[in-house]
Amino acid sequence: MSIGRVLRGSIWLSIGFILSNFFSFIYWLFISRVISPEVVGKVAVILGVESLTLAILNLGIPMGVQRFLGRSYGRNDLRSLAEYFYTSALFLIVISLGAVYIIMSIGGITILSLDPTMLLFIGILTILGWLNGWPIGGFSLLNSILRTEYI
């Protein structure tokens, strides 16, 4: 593998990461001008807990499945590629829905000063986060196609 190919793959990964963080910064800059600091704080807590929940629920599967996706893609075995992709995605969806059920069921209990409404939003955002998290599987697929094993 040439160094140019590795560099090209790492540049694409870096550009995606930088753009994501830049637009997140612009979003928070805009929101902090429009909404009161108390609401921004609550939203930050809700999004932080939701992100932490999704990170824990991922169980490293998107990173771990890259090896198998890359091998299947390299062998042009589209059946195995689809099987690895959809099996991992289905497993993560089931785990996420189970976690959302637990979060929603403890809605009456005050945990770390999170009121029931905040827990409701955390549950909803966890569901939406996973539905929006399909790109995580897509990123795993793209990372394996870019052949970034040397990065």
C-alpha positions in Angstrom: 0.0 0.0 0.0 1.4 3.4 -0.9 1.8 6.2 1.5 -0.3 8.4 -0.8 -3.3 6.1 -0.4 -3.0 6.1 3.4 -2.6 9.9 3.4 -5.7 10.3 1.2 -7.8 8.1 3.6 -6.6 9.9 6.7 -7.4 13.3 5.1 -11.0 12.2 4.4 -11.4 11.0 7.9 -9.9 14.2 9.3 -12.1 16.4 7.2 -15.2 14.6 8.3 -14.2 15.0 12.0 -13.3 18.7 11.6 -16.5 19.6 9.8 -18.6 17.8 12.4 -16.9 19.6 15.3 -17.0 23.0 13.5 -20.7 22.8 12.9 -21.3 21.7 16.5 -19.4 24.7 17.6 -21.5 27.0 15.4 -24.7 25.4 16.7 -23.8 26.0 20.3 -22.7 29.5 19.5 -26.0 30.3 17.9 -28.1 28.6 20.6 -26.3 30.4 23.4 -27.3 33.7 21.8 -31.0 32.8 21.4 -31.8 30.8 24.6 -31.2 31.6 28.3 -28.1 30.1 30.1 -30.3 27.9 32.3 -32.0 26.2 29.3 -28.6 25.8 27.5 -27.2 24.1 30.6 -30.2 21.7 30.8 -29.9 20.9 27.1 -26.1 20.4 27.5 -26.8 17.9 30.4 -29.4 16.1 28.4 -27.2 15.8 25.3 -24.2 14.8 27.4 -26.1 12.0 29.1 -27.5 10.9 25.8 -24.1 10.9 24.1 -22.6 9.0 27.0 -25.5 6.5 26.9 -25.0 5.9 23.1 -21.2 5.6 23.6 -21.7 2.9 26.2 -24.4 1.1 24.2 -22.2 0.9 21.1 -20.0 -1.6 22.9 -17.2 -0.9 20.5 -19.2 -2.7 17.8 -18.8 -0.1 15.0 -15.0 -0.2 15.5 -14.9 -4.0 15.8 -17.0 -4.7 12.8 -14.7 -2.7 10.5 -12.3 -5.6 10.2 -15.0 -7.9 8.9 -16.5 -5.3 6.7 -13.1 -4.6 5.1 -12.4 -8.2 4.6 -15.8 -8.8 3.0 -15.4 -5.8 0.8 -11.9 -6.8 -0.2 -13.1 -10.2 -1.3 -16.1 -8.7 -3.1 -18.4 -10.8 -0.9 -21.4 -8.5 -0.8 -23.5 -11.1 1.0 -21.1 -11.2 4.0 -20.7 -7.5 3.9 -24.5 -6.9 4.2 -24.7 -9.6 6.8 -22.1 -8.0 9.1 -23.5 -4.5 8.5 -27.1 -5.3 9.2 -26.5 -7.8 12.0 -24.4 -5.3 14.0 -26.9 -2.5 13.3 -29.9 -4.7 14.4 -28.0 -5.7 17.5 -27.3 -2.1 18.4 -30.9 -1.0 17.8 -32.2 -3.7 20.1 -29.7 -2.8 22.8 -30.6 0.9 22.4 -34.3 0.3 22.6 -33.8 -1.8 25.8 -31.8 1.0 27.3 -34.5 3.5 26.3 -37.1 1.3 28.0 -35.0 1.3 31.2 -34.5 5.1 31.1 -38.2 5.7 30.5 -39.2 3.3 33.3 -37.0 5.1 35.9 -38.7 8.4 34.9 -40.3 8.8 38.4 -36.9 8.5 40.2 -34.8 11.6 40.5 -31.2 10.6 39.5 -28.4 13.1 39.7 -30.9 15.9 39.8 -32.4 14.9 36.4 -36.1 15.4 36.6 -38.6 13.0 34.8 -38.9 15.4 31.8 -35.2 15.4 31.3 -35.1 11.6 31.4 -37.9 11.5 28.9 -35.9 13.7 26.6 -32.8 11.5 27.1 -34.9 8.5 26.1 -36.3 10.2 23.1 -32.9 11.4 22.0 -31.3 8.0 22.5 -33.9 6.6 20.1 -33.3 9.5 17.7 -29.6 9.2 18.2 -29.6 5.7 17.1 -31.8 6.4 14.2 -29.4 9.2 13.4 -26.6 6.8 14.3 -26.9 4.8 11.1 -24.0 6.9 9.9 -21.9 5.3 12.6 -22.3 2.0 10.8 -21.8 3.8 7.5 -18.6 5.4 8.9 -17.4 1.9 9.8 -18.1 0.7 6.3 -16.4 3.7 4.8 -13.4 3.4 7.1 -13.0 -0.2 6.0 -13.3 0.7 2.4 -10.8 3.5 2.7 -8.3 0.8 3.9 -7.2 2.9 6.9 -5.6 0.0 8.7 -2.2 1.8 8.7 -3.5 5.0 10.2 
